[in-house]
Amino acid sequence: MFLAIIQILLSVAIITLILLQQRSAGTSGLLGGDSSGGVYQTRRGMEKAAFNATIVLSIVFVALALYQLVRS
């Protein structure tokens, strides 16, 4: 039960971080970002922290899911 609550909280955090990344990608063009339509974008500051946090939280989420699967 405790792990299920942690997974719910992790999923909400991951969704929030992904939505923040999508929102900042659209506004970076307004603030002087490259408008050439390139795919690659250098992440700096909060964008980089949110990107790395998304990866870490996703790995923890998958690890907890696998642990629950093996345990049951």
Secondary structure by P-SEA (a helix, b strand, c coil): caaaaaaaaaaaaaaaaaaaaaaaaaaccccccccccccbbbbcaaaaaaaaaaaaaaaaaaaaaaaaaaac
